[in-house]
Amino acid sequence: MPSWIHGAVNRCGSGSFSITTNNSACAWNVSTNDSWITILSPSSGIGSATINYSIAANPECYSQNGSILVAGQTFSITQFGTTGGCLANSPWPKSRRNSQNTSLSSVDTSGDTGALVWKYAFNGNVASSPAIGSDGTIYFGAFDGNLYAVNPDGSLRWKFAANSPIYTSPAIAANGTIYFGSDDDNFYAIH
């Protein structure tokens, strides 16, 4: 049996770790139950060795843990989530658009003429910039203490009463949860 296992944890790509045995006749096998880990070489051996593996990229925003087993010993691996964070898959999921805060849209507006498409009128001032969900719903906070959800055609979908001015821009997580802060000293998560 290997006496110890050591190596580096990788985000994705390839990696390796060493096993050391006190007995050069010690036989071992390498295995994993995690589909995103591939054992490159060797899958079995005798004595000390270096195990090479690869980690598939994680398309999800949340990290997951896995392991490689060598003769009953465990080498733990963390597959980190996407580097873009857990924002909704939409053109504008949060204030300043993306995790890098570039405020640059991926949508080509070069053919736009500046003609009014629609407007949503209500009794209050808008303090936040909008966030757009993957279905096109537009979310924004207002001085009247409401978080508004407006359909892509400009009609009201719903509103949530925080009962205190909302100055912050909402952010939308990949699971559809909408996060925002209010002047009532609360931070909200609604779904």
Secondary structure, 3 states (H helix, E strand, C coil): CCCEEEECCCCCEEEEEEEECCCCCCEEEEECCCCCEEEEECCEEECCEEEEEEECCCCCCCCEEEEEEECCEEEEEEECCCCCCCECCCCCCCCCCCCCCCCCCCCCCCCCCCCCCCCCCCCCCECCCCEECCCCCEEEEECCCEEEEECCCCCEEEEEECCCCCCCCCEEECCCCEEEECCCCCEEEEC
